[in-house]
Amino acid sequence: MKQPNTVYRKNSSLIIAFLTLVTATLIVGLVVAYKLTARNVEVDFTVKKITLQINPLSAPIMTCIEIKYSR
């Protein structure tokens, strides 16, 4: 018996559409992650600045604590 002749056909438009969708999703994810990270850093900086303005004597203590936990 003869094997059926199956021909694989590439659908270039589907491949291009898929790669475009994946690339767009990656770019949107990177932009969102960048904005969220920047906002988080801004908030942390503002909170520490306010804390230092309220109680300037806590600056050396906070530095020691941050150094201790950063290692």
N, C-alpha and C positions, 0 to 999 in steps of 0.2 A: 504494500500500500504506500501510496505517495503521501508525504507530509504536506499539510496545507501551507500554502505560500502566504506568510504574513509579512507585511511590509510596515516597518516603523516609520511614521512620518512625524517630523518635528514641526510643531506649530510655533513658529518664531514669535508671533504676536503675543501668544500666551506666556512665553518665557520672558519676553521684554516687559510685559505687564506685571508679572510676578516679581521680577527684579526691581522694577520701579516701585512697587508697593512695599517691598522689604526695605529698600533704601529710604523711602519717605518715612516709614515707621521708625527706622533707626534715627534719622535726623530729628524727627519730632521728639523722640525719647531723650535724645541728648540735649535738646534745647530746654525741655521741661526739667530735666535733672539739673542743668546749669542754673536755671532760674531759681529752683527750690533751694539749691545749695547756697547761692548768693544771698537769698533772703534769710536763710538760717544763719549764715555768718554775720549778716548785718544785725539781726536780732540779738545774737549772742554778744556782739560787740557793744550794742546799745545797753544791754542789761548790765554788763560789767562796768561800763562807763557810768551808768546811773548809780550802781552800787558804790563805786569809788567816790562819786560826788556826795552821796549820803554819809558815808563813813570812810574818810580818807585814811584812818588808822588801820583799816583792814587790808590795805594794799600789800604789805609785806607778808601777811598771813596767807592771803590768796595766792601770792606768787609761790610761796613755799608749798602750798597744797597742790598747785598746778604742776610744779616741778616734780613733786613726789609721785603724782599719778601719771605723768607723761613718760616716765621711764619704764 
